[in-house]
Amino acid sequence: MEPIKQTDLFQYKFLSGIRFSPDGTRAAFVVANSNEEENCYERRLWLYENGTLRQLTDLGKEGAFLWLDERRLIFPAVRSAREKKRAEAKEPFTAYYVLDVCGGEALPYMTLPFAAGSIRLLEEGKFLVTATVDKAKPLLYAASEEEKQEYAKQKKEDADYEVFTELPFWFNGQGVTNGSRTLAYLVEREPLKITPLMQAPEDLICQTVFEDQILLAYVPWQAKYPLAGFCLRSVNWKTGESREVLDHWTLSPHAMETVGDKVLLMGTEGQRHGLNENAWVYELDPKAGKLEVLREEEYNMYNSVGSDCRLGGGRQAVGTPEGLYHLTTREGNAVLHLLKPDGEDLPVFTGEGAMDCFDVAKGKLLCVGLYDMRLQELYEMELGGDRLTRVSRFNDAALEGRYVAVPEPVTVQSRGWEIGGWVLKPKDYDPAKKYPAILDVHGGPKTVYGPVFYHEMQLWASMGYFVFFCNPMGSDGRDNKFMDIRGHYGDTDYQNLMDFTDAVLERYPQIDPKRLCETGGSYGGFMTNWIIGHTDRFCCAASQRSIANWLGFYGMSDIGFYFAADQTDGDLYETPEKLWAQSPLKYAANVVTPTLFIHSDEDYRCPMAEGIQMYAALVDRGVEARLCLFHGENHELSRSGKPKHRQRRLKEITDWFEKHARRQG
């Protein structure tokens, strides 16, 4: 069999956004691929109907859509010469095109005078639309041309500097967000009429539609984003009547879903397990403005299984008269459950792997998933069944004849917990030989690794490495108690990883303990920095988008002003010693492990100062180190960064391992 290669990533297809038409007879979804020459991603719409697949669009820039009826869908695009000119001038607008999936070309449908976010159909020609706007000019779309030109001129003059008046002032993947607010609008197509449903400084969190009411959960904020609490407004989209339903200043909503004749709100007060606490489910009475706990949930209600072979999202919860179908992560798998109206939560499909997004209609499930160590494909199942049927072959050719290592489960008892993980054997494995190995630590920490296809791990297995990974305390997929490591970063989680490493070495004596490598990103980067300061058992390490110093993270990260205190159980002013005690930088004097640092200059989640501080400490003390800083990339470099940048990142890490692990051999 042929090995997996770094450049195979250019051949992979990424599926997302599966949605049934209103009558449930067909479904549309998005297929994306890398464009190596242009160093970007192309996205196209596809249709699934009567067991067959058909491509709907071909320009490669159609990454979202909305069904209007059983035949027509709309999608945002820039196609005409005038639209291209407006886009080049960075003029805010959104042009929608309508396509009859039964035949015909896409035609202009509606153009909005702002950059729209989500769009939801209320009735023919009437929509609920969201947009992110400047709080100082929330009605810019309705201003005169002279006012718009003056605003654009001022923005251009101010382009060389930023003024911060808020916290957070930037956000990963969005850039500087100071003064930005997400608002909701009622849009009528013909004649075009836009009615604001919110006013800055209000900022939308989530929304749903219940009967003839638009329910908007939002927070009003000025200088600092409130960490708890929200207001709820109800707007009758037929009469225009608006009223405040409730305000709740301890509960933080995560999502709202209409489920039959009920509205469910998922939220948490964070009093038991902090910011990462799994949300409880509340039943909301929009008329009386009351919330009642429906289910005291201990597990998450989404997919947190990691992979570097996704691009785009999709529905993770769907409300029906039967209840709320939702994803949930259990151990290393993302499975489907049904939350009944009485609060009972029942498994629907619990197969090994990860269901990434789904939709249900007329007793049928369609989903995008990572199963059987394949890349993403489309699957279907009759509700009430127990087996998914694969209905697409988008990625068969990419893996045909390639060596794909099958994860072998390993468990170990560590600090009172059973820690589960997996091992990938190297290509052409010979039990009589000795091999180098790589410990890969996931991010989060509230995410999980699972038995799904991971390109970087498969690459290393193809190159002759054992690859092993697990879910230490702090990971998702289990209850709140297991997830909660506040104030104990680098304690039980570190020991879990070391005990798992010991168990793998015992199970596989073919691993050369002198040629152990280690890597991880985000929380995994934190843990890499922590590991090299507490053990010399690894011959080299690669720390990616890491945290080194909780004190500096506090002021620089988009979430630092609250996440640092929550996770360290410390306070910058009263107990800074707690933040420092859990900072890998404190232990940098102990490091002897050659370490590569990977960071991006637009990473506002774990800012580049974190990796640079750790790199500087090692170089200052004479430890071999290398720093690769990517321009124009953010925290998502390894998952959705530009294709060539992702290749360079993987090459840097792989070359580092080869240099040190092969040298030891």
C-alpha positions as CSV (number, residue, x, y, z in Angstrom):
1,M,0.0,0.0,0.0
2,E,1.1,3.6,-0.7
3,P,1.8,5.9,2.3
4,I,-0.3,8.9,3.2
5,K,1.6,12.0,2.0
6,Q,1.6,15.6,3.2
7,T,0.2,16.8,-0.1
8,D,-2.7,14.4,0.0
9,L,-4.6,17.1,1.9
10,F,-5.0,18.9,-1.4
11,Q,-7.1,15.9,-2.7
12,Y,-9.5,15.8,0.2
13,K,-13.2,16.9,0.0
14,F,-14.9,18.5,3.0
15,L,-18.7,18.3,3.4
16,S,-20.9,20.5,5.5
17,G,-24.3,22.2,5.9
18,I,-26.7,19.4,5.0
19,R,-30.3,20.6,4.9
20,F,-33.5,19.0,3.7
21,S,-35.9,20.9,1.5
22,P,-39.1,21.9,3.3
23,D,-41.0,18.9,1.9
24,G,-38.2,16.5,2.9
25,T,-37.8,15.1,-0.6
26,R,-34.3,16.3,-1.3
27,A,-31.4,17.8,0.5
28,A,-28.6,20.3,-0.4
29,F,-25.1,20.5,1.1
30,V,-21.7,22.1,0.6
31,V,-18.6,20.4,-0.8
32,A,-15.3,22.2,-0.4
33,N,-11.8,21.4,-1.7
34,S,-8.3,23.0,-1.6
35,N,-7.1,25.0,-4.6
36,E,-3.4,24.7,-4.3
37,E,-2.6,27.2,-7.1
38,E,-4.7,30.0,-5.6
39,N,-3.9,28.9,-2.0
40,C,-7.6,29.0,-1.1
41,Y,-10.7,26.8,-0.7
42,E,-13.4,26.4,-3.2
43,R,-17.0,25.6,-2.2
44,R,-19.9,24.3,-4.3
45,L,-23.5,23.3,-3.6
46,W,-24.6,19.8,-4.2
47,L,-28.0,18.0,-4.2
48,Y,-29.0,14.6,-2.9
49,E,-32.2,13.2,-4.2
50,N,-33.6,9.7,-4.7
51,G,-30.3,8.1,-3.9
52,T,-28.3,10.2,-6.4
53,L,-25.9,13.1,-6.1
54,R,-25.7,16.1,-8.4
55,Q,-23.5,19.2,-8.4
56,L,-25.6,22.5,-8.4
57,T,-23.0,25.3,-8.7
58,D,-19.6,25.5,-10.3
59,L,-17.9,28.8,-9.5
60,G,-16.4,27.5,-6.3
61,K,-17.6,30.4,-4.0
62,E,-21.0,29.1,-2.9
63,G,-20.6,28.2,0.8
64,A,-24.1,28.8,2.2
65,F,-27.7,28.5,1.1
66,L,-31.3,28.6,2.2
67,W,-34.3,26.6,0.9
68,L,-37.2,28.8,-0.2
69,D,-39.5,25.9,-1.0
70,E,-39.2,22.3,-2.2
71,R,-37.5,23.4,-5.5
72,R,-35.8,26.7,-5.0
73,L,-32.9,27.7,-2.8
74,I,-31.0,31.0,-2.5
75,F,-27.3,31.5,-1.9
76,P,-25.0,34.6,-1.5
77,A,-22.6,35.2,-4.4
78,V,-20.7,37.8,-6.3
79,R,-21.3,37.2,-9.9
80,S,-22.1,40.3,-11.9
81,A,-19.5,42.9,-13.0
82,R,-21.1,45.5,-10.8
83,E,-21.1,43.2,-7.8
84,K,-17.4,42.4,-8.4
85,K,-16.6,46.1,-8.5
86,R,-18.5,46.7,-5.3
87,A,-16.7,43.9,-3.6
88,E,-13.3,45.2,-4.8
89,A,-14.2,48.6,-3.3
90,K,-15.0,46.8,0.0
91,E,-18.6,48.1,-0.1
92,P,-20.8,46.3,2.4
93,F,-23.6,44.4,0.6
94,T,-24.9,40.8,0.1
95,A,-26.3,39.7,-3.2
96,Y,-28.5,36.6,-3.2
97,Y,-29.1,34.3,-6.2
98,V,-32.0,31.9,-6.6
99,L,-31.6,28.5,-8.2
100,D,-34.3,26.0,-9.2
101,V,-32.7,22.6,-8.4
102,C,-35.0,21.0,-11.0
103,G,-33.3,23.0,-13.8
104,G,-32.2,26.4,-15.0
105,E,-29.5,28.9,-14.2
106,A,-29.0,30.9,-10.9
107,L,-30.7,34.3,-11.2
108,P,-30.5,37.5,-9.1
109,Y,-33.0,37.3,-6.2
110,M,-32.2,40.1,-3.7
111,T,-29.4,42.4,-2.7
112,L,-29.1,43.7,0.8
113,P,-27.1,46.9,1.6
114,F,-25.1,45.3,4.3
115,A,-22.9,42.2,4.9
116,A,-25.5,39.7,6.0
117,G,-24.7,36.9,8.4
118,S,-27.4,34.3,8.9
119,I,-30.7,34.3,7.0
120,R,-34.0,32.6,7.9
121,L,-37.2,32.3,5.9
122,L,-40.4,33.4,7.7
123,E,-42.7,33.3,4.7
124,E,-42.5,33.9,1.0
125,G,-40.5,37.1,0.5
126,K,-39.9,37.8,4.2
127,F,-36.8,36.9,6.1
128,L,-35.0,37.2,9.5
129,V,-31.5,38.4,8.8
130,T,-28.5,39.1,11.1
131,A,-25.6,41.4,10.4
132,T,-22.5,42.6,12.2
133,V,-22.3,46.4,12.2
134,D,-20.5,49.3,13.7
135,K,-22.4,50.4,16.8
136,A,-21.5,54.0,16.0
137,K,-23.3,53.6,12.6
138,P,-25.8,50.8,12.9
139,L,-28.1,52.4,10.2
140,L,-25.4,53.1,7.7
141,Y,-27.2,50.9,5.2
142,A,-30.0,53.5,5.2
143,A,-27.8,56.6,5.0
144,S,-27.4,58.8,1.9
145,E,-24.6,58.1,-0.6
146,E,-22.8,61.1,0.6
147,E,-22.8,59.8,4.2
148,K,-21.7,56.4,3.1
149,Q,-18.8,57.9,1.1
150,E,-17.8,60.0,4.1
151,Y,-17.8,57.0,6.3
152,A,-15.8,54.9,3.9
153,K,-13.3,57.8,3.5
154,Q,-12.9,58.1,7.3
155,K,-12.4,54.3,7.6
156,K,-9.7,54.4,5.0
157,E,-7.9,57.3,6.8
158,D,-8.1,55.4,10.1
159,A,-6.8,52.1,8.6
160,D,-3.3,52.5,9.9
161,Y,-4.3,52.5,13.6
162,E,-6.9,51.1,16.0
163,V,-8.6,52.7,19.0
164,F,-9.7,50.3,21.7
165,T,-12.5,51.2,24.0
166,E,-13.9,47.8,24.8
167,L,-13.0,44.4,26.2
168,P,-12.6,42.2,24.2
169,F,-11.3,44.4,21.4
170,W,-10.5,41.6,19.0
171,F,-11.6,38.1,18.4
172,N,-9.9,35.2,16.8
173,G,-10.9,34.7,13.1
174,Q,-12.7,38.1,13.1
175,G,-9.9,40.5,13.7
176,V,-10.5,43.8,15.6
177,T,-14.1,43.7,16.8
178,N,-14.1,46.9,18.9
179,G,-17.4,48.6,18.4
180,S,-18.9,45.7,16.4
181,R,-22.4,44.5,17.2
182,T,-24.5,41.7,15.8
183,L,-28.1,42.9,15.1
184,A,-31.2,41.3,13.7
185,Y,-33.4,42.7,10.9
186,L,-36.8,41.9,9.4
187,V,-36.3,41.9,5.6
188,E,-39.1,42.1,3.1
189,R,-38.0,41.4,-0.5
190,E,-40.4,43.3,-2.8
191,P,-40.2,46.2,-2.4
192,L,-37.1,45.9,-0.3
193,K,-37.8,47.0,3.2
194,I,-35.5,46.5,6.2
195,T,-36.8,46.9,9.7
196,P,-34.2,46.8,12.6
197,L,-35.3,44.6,15.4
198,M,-32.4,45.6,17.7
199,Q,-30.4,48.7,18.4
200,A,-26.7,49.0,19.4
201,P,-25.3,48.5,22.0
202,E,-27.4,45.4,22.0
203,D,-25.6,42.3,20.7
204,L,-27.4,39.2,19.6
205,I,-26.5,35.8,21.2
206,C,-29.0,33.5,19.6
207,Q,-32.5,33.5,18.1
208,T,-35.4,31.3,17.1
209,V,-38.8,31.6,15.6
210,F,-41.9,30.4,17.6
211,E,-45.2,30.6,15.9
212,D,-45.4,34.3,14.7
213,Q,-42.8,35.5,17.2
214,I,-39.1,36.1,16.6
215,L,-37.3,35.5,19.9
216,L,-34.0,37.4,20.3
217,A,-31.7,36.6,23.2
218,Y,-29.2,39.5,23.5
219,V,-26.9,41.4,25.8
220,P,-26.6,45.2,26.1
221,W,-22.9,46.1,26.6
222,Q,-20.6,49.0,26.4
223,A,-17.0,48.8,27.7
224,K,-16.9,45.2,28.8
225,Y,-18.8,42.1,27.5
226,P,-21.0,40.7,30.3
227,L,-20.0,37.2,31.2
228,A,-23.5,36.2,32.5
229,G,-27.0,37.3,31.9
230,F,-29.2,38.2,28.9
231,C,-32.4,39.8,27.8
232,L,-35.1,38.3,25.7
233,R,-37.2,40.2,23.2
234,S,-40.2,39.0,21.3
235,V,-41.1,40.5,18.0
236,N,-44.3,39.6,16.1
237,W,-43.0,39.5,12.5
238,K,-46.6,39.9,11.1
239,T,-47.7,42.9,13.2
240,G,-44.4,44.4,14.2
241,E,-45.3,44.4,17.9
242,S,-42.3,44.2,20.1
243,R,-42.0,43.5,23.8
244,E,-39.4,42.5,26.3
245,V,-40.0,39.0,27.6
246,L,-37.5,38.7,30.4
247,D,-34.0,39.6,31.6
248,H,-31.9,37.1,33.5
249,W,-28.6,38.2,35.0
250,T,-27.1,34.9,36.1
251,L,-27.8,32.6,33.2
252,S,-25.8,32.6,30.0
253,P,-27.7,31.2,27.0
254,H,-25.9,29.0,24.5
255,A,-28.7,28.3,22.0
256,M,-32.5,28.4,21.6
257,E,-34.5,25.9,19.6
258,T,-38.2,25.6,18.8
259,V,-39.4,22.1,19.5
260,G,-43.0,21.5,18.6
261,D,-45.1,23.7,20.8
262,K,-42.2,24.5,23.1
263,V,-39.1,26.7,23.1
264,L,-36.0,25.2,24.7
265,L,-33.1,27.3,25.9
266,M,-29.7,25.8,26.6
267,G,-27.6,27.7,29.1
268,T,-25.5,27.7,32.2
269,E,-24.8,29.8,35.2
270,G,-21.3,28.4,35.5
271,Q,-21.6,28.2,39.3
272,R,-20.8,24.5,39.6
273,H,-18.0,23.9,37.1
274,G,-17.1,27.3,35.7
275,L,-17.1,28.5,32.1
276,N,-16.8,25.0,30.5
277,E,-19.8,23.7,32.5
278,N,-22.2,21.7,30.3
279,A,-25.5,23.6,29.7
280,W,-28.8,22.7,31.3
281,V,-31.9,22.6,29.3
282,Y,-34.7,25.1,30.2
283,E,-38.2,25.3,28.9
284,L,-39.1,28.9,28.0
285,D,-42.6,30.3,28.2
286,P,-42.4,33.3,25.8
287,K,-45.8,34.7,26.8
288,A,-45.3,34.6,30.6
289,G,-41.5,35.2,30.4
290,K,-40.7,32.2,32.6
291,L,-37.8,29.7,32.5
292,E,-38.1,26.3,34.1
293,V,-35.4,23.6,34.2
294,L,-36.3,20.7,31.9
295,R,-33.1,18.7,32.2
296,E,-30.0,19.0,34.4
297,E,-27.7,17.9,31.7
298,E,-24.2,16.6,32.6
299,Y,-23.0,16.1,29.0
300,N,-22.5,18.4,26.1
301,M,-25.1,18.8,23.3
302,Y,-22.7,19.1,20.4
303,N,-19.8,17.4,18.6
304,S,-16.4,18.1,20.1
305,V,-14.4,15.2,18.4
306,G,-11.3,16.7,16.8
307,S,-10.1,16.3,13.3
308,D,-8.1,18.3,10.8
309,C,-10.3,17.1,7.9
310,R,-13.3,19.4,8.2
311,L,-14.2,22.7,6.7
312,G,-17.5,24.4,7.5
313,G,-20.3,23.5,9.9
314,G,-23.9,22.6,9.9
315,R,-26.8,21.8,12.2
316,Q,-26.0,20.1,15.5
317,A,-29.6,20.3,16.8
318,V,-32.9,20.0,15.0
319,G,-36.3,20.7,16.7
320,T,-39.2,18.4,15.7
321,P,-42.6,17.6,17.3
322,E,-41.0,14.4,18.7
323,G,-38.4,16.4,20.5
324,L,-34.9,17.9,20.0
325,Y,-32.5,15.8,18.0
326,H,-29.0,16.8,19.0
327,L,-25.4,15.7,18.8
328,T,-23.6,14.9,22.0
329,T,-20.0,13.7,22.6
330,R,-19.6,10.5,24.6
331,E,-16.0,9.4,25.3
332,G,-14.4,9.7,21.8
333,N,-17.5,9.6,19.7
334,A,-20.0,12.2,18.5
335,V,-23.4,10.5,18.6
336,L,-27.1,11.4,18.0
337,H,-29.7,11.7,20.9
338,L,-33.3,12.7,21.1
339,L,-34.4,15.0,24.0
340,K,-38.0,14.2,24.6
341,P,-40.6,16.9,25.6
342,D,-40.6,15.5,29.1
343,G,-36.8,15.9,29.5
344,E,-35.8,12.3,28.9
345,D,-32.7,12.0,26.6
346,L,-32.6,8.9,24.4
347,P,-29.8,7.6,22.2
348,V,-30.7,7.5,18.5
349,F,-27.5,6.5,16.9
350,T,-24.3,5.7,18.9
351,G,-22.0,4.2,16.3
352,E,-18.2,4.7,16.6
353,G,-17.0,7.8,14.9
354,A,-18.2,11.4,14.6
355,M,-21.5,12.8,13.2
356,D,-20.4,16.3,12.2
357,C,-23.8,17.7,11.1
358,F,-27.2,16.4,10.3
359,D,-30.9,17.0,9.4
360,V,-34.0,15.0,9.8
361,A,-37.3,15.0,7.8
362,K,-40.1,12.5,7.2
363,G,-38.6,9.8,9.4
364,K,-35.2,10.0,7.7
365,L,-31.8,11.2,8.9
366,L,-29.1,12.6,6.6
367,C,-25.7,13.4,8.1
368,V,-22.1,14.2,7.3
369,G,-19.7,12.0,9.3
370,L,-16.3,10.6,9.9
371,Y,-16.8,6.8,10.1
372,D,-14.8,3.6,9.5
373,M,-11.5,5.6,9.3
374,R,-12.7,7.3,6.1
375,L,-12.8,11.0,5.3
376,Q,-16.1,12.8,5.5
377,E,-19.0,11.3,3.5
378,L,-22.8,11.6,3.4
379,Y,-24.8,9.0,5.2
380,E,-28.5,8.3,5.6
381,M,-30.6,6.2,8.0
382,E,-34.3,5.6,8.7
383,L,-35.1,7.0,12.2
384,G,-35.7,4.0,14.3
385,G,-32.9,2.1,12.6
386,D,-29.5,1.4,13.9
387,R,-27.2,1.5,10.9
388,L,-26.0,4.4,8.7
389,T,-25.8,3.8,5.0
390,R,-23.0,5.6,3.1
391,V,-24.5,7.4,0.0
392,S,-21.4,9.4,-1.2
393,R,-17.9,8.5,-2.5
394,F,-16.3,11.9,-2.5
395,N,-13.1,10.8,-0.9
396,D,-12.7,7.2,-2.1
397,A,-10.1,8.2,-4.7
398,A,-8.0,10.2,-2.2
399,L,-7.5,7.2,0.1
400,E,-7.5,4.4,-2.5
401,G,-4.5,2.2,-2.1
402,R,-3.2,4.3,0.8
403,Y,-2.2,2.9,4.2
404,V,-4.7,4.0,6.8
405,A,-3.8,3.0,10.3
406,V,-6.7,1.7,12.4
407,P,-6.8,3.1,16.0
408,E,-6.2,0.4,18.6
409,P,-7.8,1.3,22.0
410,V,-5.7,1.5,25.2
411,T,-7.0,2.3,28.6
412,V,-5.1,3.0,31.8
413,Q,-6.1,3.7,35.5
414,S,-4.7,7.1,36.5
415,R,-5.4,9.3,39.5
416,G,-8.7,7.5,40.1
417,W,-9.9,7.8,36.5
418,E,-10.0,5.4,33.6
419,I,-8.2,7.2,30.8
420,G,-9.0,6.0,27.3
421,G,-7.0,6.6,24.1
422,W,-5.8,5.0,20.9
423,V,-2.6,3.9,19.2
424,L,-1.8,3.9,15.4
425,K,0.7,1.4,14.3
426,P,3.3,2.4,11.7
427,K,3.1,1.4,8.0
428,D,4.7,-2.0,7.3
429,Y,4.8,-2.7,11.0
430,D,7.2,-5.4,12.0
431,P,7.0,-6.6,15.6
432,A,10.7,-7.4,15.5
433,K,11.8,-3.8,14.9
434,K,12.0,-0.7,17.0
435,Y,10.1,2.5,16.1
436,P,9.9,6.2,17.1
437,A,6.6,7.4,18.4
438,I,4.6,10.6,18.8
439,L,2.3,11.6,21.6
440,D,-0.4,14.1,20.3
441,V,-2.3,16.1,22.8
442,H,-5.7,17.7,21.9
443,G,-6.8,21.3,22.4
444,G,-9.6,22.7,24.5
445,P,-9.1,21.2,27.0
446,K,-12.8,20.6,26.6
447,T,-12.6,18.6,23.4
448,V,-11.7,15.0,22.6
449,Y,-9.7,12.8,20.4
450,G,-11.6,9.8,18.9
451,P,-11.2,6.9,16.4
452,V,-11.6,9.1,13.3
453,F,-9.4,10.1,10.4
454,Y,-6.8,12.7,11.3
455,H,-4.5,13.6,8.4
456,E,-1.4,14.6,10.4
457,M,-1.5,11.4,12.5
458,Q,-2.0,9.2,9.5
459,L,0.9,10.9,7.8
460,W,3.2,10.1,10.7
461,A,2.0,6.5,10.9
462,S,2.7,6.2,7.1
463,M,6.2,7.5,7.8
464,G,7.0,4.8,10.3
465,Y,5.9,6.3,13.6
466,F,3.7,4.9,16.3
467,V,1.2,7.7,17.1
468,F,-0.8,7.7,20.3
469,F,-3.3,10.0,21.8
470,C,-5.9,10.0,24.7
471,N,-8.4,12.1,26.6
472,P,-7.0,13.1,30.0
473,M,-9.0,14.8,32.8
474,G,-10.3,18.1,31.5
475,S,-11.5,16.5,28.2
476,D,-15.0,16.5,27.0
477,G,-17.1,13.4,26.4
478,R,-17.8,12.7,30.0
479,D,-19.6,14.5,32.9
480,N,-18.9,17.9,34.3
481,K,-16.7,16.5,37.2
482,F,-14.3,14.9,34.8
483,M,-14.1,18.0,32.6
484,D,-13.4,20.4,35.6
485,I,-9.7,21.0,36.0
486,R,-10.0,24.6,37.2
487,G,-7.0,25.5,39.4
488,H,-5.3,22.2,38.5
489,Y,-3.8,22.7,35.1
490,G,-0.7,20.5,34.8
491,D,-1.7,18.3,37.7
492,T,-4.0,15.3,37.1
493,D,-4.1,16.0,33.4
494,Y,-0.3,15.8,33.1
495,Q,-0.2,12.6,35.1
496,N,-2.9,11.1,33.0
497,L,-0.8,11.7,29.9
498,M,2.3,10.3,31.4
499,D,0.5,7.2,32.7
500,F,-1.0,6.7,29.3
501,T,2.4,7.0,27.7
502,D,3.7,4.4,30.1
503,A,0.8,2.1,29.3
504,V,1.5,2.5,25.6
505,L,5.2,1.7,26.0
506,E,4.3,-1.4,28.0
507,R,1.7,-2.6,25.5
508,Y,4.0,-1.9,22.5
509,P,7.6,-2.8,23.4
510,Q,8.5,-2.1,19.7
511,I,8.5,1.7,20.6
512,D,11.9,3.0,21.3
513,P,11.6,5.1,24.5
514,K,14.6,7.1,23.5
515,R,12.7,8.3,20.4
516,L,9.5,9.7,21.8
517,C,8.2,12.9,20.3
518,E,5.4,15.1,21.6
519,T,3.1,17.7,20.1
520,G,-0.2,19.5,20.7
521,G,-2.0,22.7,19.9
522,S,-3.9,25.3,22.0
523,Y,-4.4,23.4,25.3
524,G,-2.2,20.8,23.7
525,G,0.3,23.6,23.2
526,F,0.0,24.6,26.9
527,M,0.5,20.9,27.8
528,T,3.6,20.7,25.5
529,N,5.1,23.7,27.2
530,W,4.2,22.1,30.6
531,I,5.6,18.7,29.7
532,I,9.0,19.9,28.6
533,G,9.3,21.8,31.9
534,H,8.5,18.7,33.9
535,T,10.2,15.8,32.2
536,D,13.0,15.0,29.8
537,R,11.6,11.8,28.5
538,F,10.8,13.2,25.0
539,C,13.6,13.6,22.5
540,C,11.8,16.6,21.0
541,A,8.6,18.5,21.1
542,A,6.4,20.8,18.9
543,S,4.4,23.3,20.7
544,Q,1.6,24.9,18.6
545,R,-0.6,28.0,19.3
546,S,0.2,27.6,23.0
547,I,-0.2,29.2,26.3
548,A,3.0,29.9,28.3
549,N,2.1,32.6,30.8
550,W,-1.4,33.0,32.2
551,L,-0.6,36.5,33.4
552,G,0.2,37.7,29.9
553,F,-2.7,35.7,28.4
554,Y,-5.0,37.7,30.6
555,G,-4.5,40.9,28.8
556,M,-3.9,39.7,25.2
557,S,-6.3,36.9,24.5
558,D,-9.8,37.6,23.2
559,I,-11.1,35.4,26.1
560,G,-8.2,36.1,28.4
561,F,-9.8,38.5,30.7
562,Y,-12.2,35.9,32.0
563,F,-10.9,32.5,30.9
564,A,-7.5,32.8,32.6
565,A,-9.1,33.5,36.0
566,D,-11.7,30.9,35.6
567,Q,-9.4,28.1,34.5
568,T,-6.6,28.9,37.0
569,D,-9.1,29.6,39.8
570,G,-6.9,32.7,40.5
571,D,-7.2,36.4,40.3
572,L,-4.7,38.7,38.6
573,Y,-4.8,41.2,41.5
574,E,-5.5,39.1,44.6
575,T,-3.9,35.7,43.9
576,P,-1.5,36.2,40.9
577,E,0.6,33.4,42.3
578,K,-2.1,30.9,41.2
579,L,-1.8,32.1,37.6
580,W,2.0,32.0,37.7
581,A,2.1,28.5,39.4
582,Q,0.1,27.1,36.5
583,S,2.2,28.9,33.8
584,P,4.7,26.7,31.9
585,L,7.0,29.7,31.6
586,K,7.7,29.4,35.3
587,Y,9.3,26.1,34.7
588,A,11.3,27.0,31.6
589,A,14.6,26.8,33.5
590,N,14.0,23.0,33.7
591,V,13.7,22.5,29.9
592,V,16.3,20.5,28.0
593,T,14.0,19.2,25.3
594,P,14.6,20.6,21.7
595,T,11.3,22.3,21.0
596,L,9.7,23.8,17.9
597,F,7.2,26.5,18.3
598,I,4.4,27.2,15.8
599,H,2.3,30.3,16.0
600,S,0.3,32.8,13.9
601,D,0.4,36.5,14.1
602,E,-3.4,36.9,14.0
603,D,-4.0,34.3,16.6
604,Y,-6.1,36.3,19.1
605,R,-7.1,33.2,21.2
606,C,-3.5,32.2,22.1
607,P,-1.6,35.3,21.0
608,M,1.9,34.9,19.5
609,A,3.4,36.4,22.6
610,E,2.8,33.1,24.4
611,G,4.9,31.0,22.0
612,I,7.5,33.8,21.7
613,Q,8.0,34.0,25.5
614,M,8.6,30.2,25.7
615,Y,10.9,30.2,22.7
616,A,12.9,33.1,24.1
617,A,13.3,31.4,27.4
618,L,14.7,28.3,25.8
619,V,17.1,30.1,23.5
620,D,18.2,32.3,26.4
621,R,19.1,29.2,28.4
622,G,20.9,27.5,25.5
623,V,18.2,24.9,24.7
624,E,17.7,24.1,21.0
625,A,14.6,25.8,19.7
626,R,12.9,27.0,16.5
627,L,10.0,29.3,16.0
628,C,7.9,29.4,12.9
629,L,5.5,32.3,12.8
630,F,2.7,32.4,10.2
631,H,1.6,35.8,8.8
632,G,-2.1,36.3,8.2
633,E,-3.2,33.1,10.0
634,N,-5.1,32.7,13.3
635,H,-5.8,30.0,15.9
636,E,-7.4,27.8,13.2
637,L,-4.2,27.4,11.1
638,S,-4.1,23.6,11.4
639,R,-7.8,23.2,10.5
640,S,-8.8,26.0,8.1
641,G,-5.6,27.9,7.4
642,K,-4.6,28.5,3.8
643,P,-3.7,25.2,2.2
644,K,-0.1,26.0,1.6
645,H,0.3,27.3,5.1
646,R,-1.2,24.1,6.5
647,Q,1.3,22.2,4.4
648,R,4.2,24.3,5.7
649,R,3.1,23.9,9.3
650,L,2.9,20.1,9.0
651,K,6.3,20.0,7.2
652,E,7.9,22.1,10.0
653,I,6.6,19.7,12.7
654,T,7.4,16.5,10.7
655,D,11.0,17.7,9.8
656,W,11.6,18.5,13.5
657,F,10.5,15.0,14.5
658,E,12.6,13.5,11.7
659,K,15.7,15.5,12.7
660,H,15.6,14.4,16.4
661,A,13.8,11.0,16.4
662,R,15.8,9.6,13.5
663,R,19.0,11.0,14.9
664,Q,18.4,9.2,18.2
665,G,17.9,6.0,16.2
